[in-house]
Amino acid sequence: MSEIVIGEDGLARPPWAATDPLLRDYYDTEWGMPVRDERGVFERLSLEAFQSGLSWSTILRKRPAFRSAFADFDPDSVAAYGESDVERLMGDAGIVRNRRKVEATITNARATVTLRAEGGLAELVWAHRPASTPAPRTLAELP
C-alpha cells in the first residue's frame, strides 16, 4: 500500500499533495478529474508538454502566466500566433521559455482547430479511454 498523509482537515492525501498548499488544492480540485471541453484539454496537454523535464509544482506556479501568455488557452487565438508572438513568449520570464515547447503549443493549437472537422480534440483524447474503469476501493480493501 502506498503511503498516505492525513491532513489537518482529516482528508487523506498522497505525500506529494500533503504539505504544499498549491499542490494540495490541485489534488483536491483537479487531479484525476475528467476534463472534457476543448479549451481544458488543450490547456492540460500544453501544460504537460511544458512540464517535461520539470516538476509539476513549477508549472502550477507559472500557470497564471501561461494562461495570460497563451490567451487563456483559446485554440483559435493561439493558432493565429506568428513569429513575433514566439519572440514575445521567449521574453516572458513568467513561463517556461523553451522555443520548441512554445512552437509546439502553437502547432497544437492549429491542429486543435483542424480537428474540429473530425469531432474535436476532446473527442480524440477521450476516444482512447479504457472500456471500463476500476471501481474505487477503500484503504481497508487494498492488498
N, C-alpha and C positions, 0 to 999 in steps of 0.2 A: 504494500500500500504506500502511495506517495505521502509525503509529509503535508500536514495542513496546519494552519495557524488560526486560532480563534481570536478574532478582533475584539476590541473594547465594546463593539456593538453586538457581540455574540455571534457574528457570522463567521463561518469557516471560509478561508481563502488559501490559495497556494502561497508559499513563501514569497514569490516574486510580486504578489499583489497585496502583501500584508502590511507594509510599512510606508511606502511612498504614496502620498495622497493622490497623485496623478494616476499612478498605476492601479490603485485601489478603485478609484472612480471608473477607470476604463474597464476593469474587471467586472465591477458591479453593474455597469450600464451598457457595455458594448460587447465585451469579449464573449464569443460564442453565440451572439445574437445574429439572426439572419438579416442580411441586407439585400433587398430585392429591387430597389429603384436604380435607374441608370446612373445618376449622379453619385449615389452612395457606393455602388460597385466600382465606378471609375475612381473615386477617391481612395477607396481601400486598396485597389490594385496599384494605384500610383504611389501611395504611401509605402506599401510593401516593397515596391521596387526601390524607392529611396532608402528604405531601411537596410537593404542588402549590405552587409559588412558593418552595420552599426547596431546599436541597441534600440529596441522599440521605444524605450523611455525618451531617447534623444528625438525620435520622430514625433512622439506625442507632445513634447515640449515645444517643438517647432510647428506643430500642426496649425495654429492660428496664422503663422506667417506663410505656410504652404497654401492655406485657403485663400489668403489675400493675393499671393503671387500667381495662383492658378485660377483666378476668377471663381472662387468657391467651387472649384472642380466642375464648372459648367463645360461639358464637352464641346459645345458649339463655339464658345469663346476661346477655349484653349486650342481648338483645331485651327483657328484663324491666326494664331501666333506665328510670327515670322522671325527672321534672324535678329532684328532689333529687340524682340522680346526675349530671345535666348540670351543676348548680351545683357539685357536688363536683369534677367534672372541670375546670370552668373555674377552679377554685382550685388545681389541681395544676400547679405550676411544672415538673414533670418531663416533661410532654407539651406538645404544641403546643396552646395554648389558643385555639382558634378555634371559636366556638359552632356555626357552620354545619357544620364538619367533624365535630365531636363528635356533633351531632344526626344527620348523615348516616350516621355509623358505627352508631348505634343503629337508625336506619331500615333500614340494610342488613342488620343482624343479624336484624331481624324478617323482612325479605324472604328471607334465607337459610333461616330456619326454614320459611317458607311454601313455598319452592322444593323442599323435600324431597318433597312430594307429586308433583312432576314430575321427579324424578330427582336433584335437588340442585344446589347452586351449582357444585361442581366439574364436574359433568356439563355444565351450561350453558356454563361457560367453555371446557371442552375441546371442546365441540361446534363451536367456531369455529376450531379449529386448521386449518392448511393440510393438504391431502390428502397432501403429501409434504414432507419436509424435505431441503434440500440436503445432500449428503454432505460431511463435513469435509474440508478440504484443508490441506496443509502450507504454510508460508510460501513455499516454493520454487515451489509450484504457482499462487500468486496472480499475477495480471497485473501 
